[in-house]
Amino acid sequence: MKRVIEGVISLPTAMFPEGKLVTVKVAGCLLVLSEGELRDLLKAQPALWTQAVRRGKAVLRRERAKARLRKAGEDDGPSVLGRGGS
């Protein structure tokens, strides 16, 4: 049985030695690479690797900020700016 978690498919190691595949939707096709293959491609282009890591960090920061704002709205306690609730 396959488990899909945010674009990563976990497979039994007998089917695929590295265990995880990364899917990327591109115009007109679907790319499926192992984590190792993707890592090797990114190692060949260090600038692309750096840019991808920066984007990933930005996405994670944005998600954490949205979660804090949602939580602040639910609690109706002190705001994110520290000025108190409504």
C-alpha positions as CSV (number, residue, x, y, z in Angstrom):
1,M,0.0,0.0,0.0
2,K,1.3,3.5,-0.9
3,R,1.1,6.5,1.4
4,V,1.2,9.9,-0.2
5,I,2.3,12.8,2.1
6,E,2.7,16.2,0.4
7,G,4.2,15.1,-2.8
8,V,6.4,12.3,-1.4
9,I,5.4,8.7,-1.9
10,S,6.7,6.2,0.5
11,L,7.3,2.7,-1.0
12,P,8.5,-0.5,0.5
13,T,12.3,-0.7,0.1
14,A,12.0,-4.0,-1.8
15,M,10.2,-2.1,-4.6
16,F,12.5,0.9,-4.6
17,P,15.8,0.8,-2.7
18,E,15.7,4.4,-1.5
19,G,12.2,4.1,-0.2
20,K,10.9,7.5,-1.2
21,L,9.9,9.1,-4.5
22,V,9.4,12.8,-5.1
23,T,6.7,13.8,-7.6
24,V,6.9,17.1,-9.5
25,K,4.1,18.2,-11.8
26,V,5.5,20.0,-14.9
27,A,3.5,21.3,-17.9
28,G,2.5,18.2,-19.8
29,C,4.1,15.5,-17.6
30,L,4.8,14.2,-14.2
31,L,8.4,13.7,-13.0
32,V,9.1,11.0,-10.4
33,L,12.5,11.0,-8.9
34,S,14.1,9.3,-5.9
35,E,15.3,11.6,-3.2
36,G,18.9,10.6,-4.1
37,E,18.4,11.4,-7.8
38,L,16.9,14.8,-6.9
39,R,19.8,15.5,-4.5
40,D,22.3,14.6,-7.2
41,L,20.7,16.9,-9.7
42,L,20.7,19.8,-7.2
43,K,24.4,19.1,-6.2
44,A,25.3,19.6,-9.8
45,Q,23.9,23.1,-9.7
46,P,24.8,24.6,-6.3
47,A,23.1,28.0,-7.0
48,L,19.8,26.2,-7.7
49,W,20.2,24.2,-4.5
50,T,20.8,27.4,-2.5
51,Q,17.8,29.1,-4.2
52,A,15.5,26.0,-3.5
53,V,16.6,25.9,0.2
54,R,15.8,29.7,0.5
55,R,12.4,29.2,-1.0
56,G,11.7,26.3,1.3
57,K,12.6,28.3,4.3
58,A,10.4,31.2,3.2
59,V,7.5,28.9,2.7
60,L,7.9,27.4,6.1
61,R,8.2,30.8,7.7
62,R,5.0,31.9,5.9
63,E,3.1,28.8,7.1
64,R,4.2,29.3,10.7
65,A,3.2,33.0,10.6
66,K,-0.3,32.0,9.2
67,A,-0.7,29.4,11.9
68,R,0.2,32.0,14.6
69,L,-2.3,34.4,13.2
70,R,-5.0,31.7,13.1
71,K,-4.3,30.8,16.6
72,A,-4.3,34.4,17.8
73,G,-7.7,34.8,16.2
74,E,-9.1,31.7,17.9
75,D,-7.7,32.6,21.4
76,D,-8.9,36.2,21.2
77,G,-6.0,36.9,23.6
78,P,-3.0,39.1,23.0
79,S,-2.5,39.9,19.3
80,V,0.6,38.9,17.4
81,L,1.7,42.6,17.8
82,G,1.4,42.3,21.6
83,R,-1.3,45.0,21.9
84,G,-3.9,42.9,23.6
85,G,-7.1,41.3,22.3
86,S,-10.3,42.9,21.1
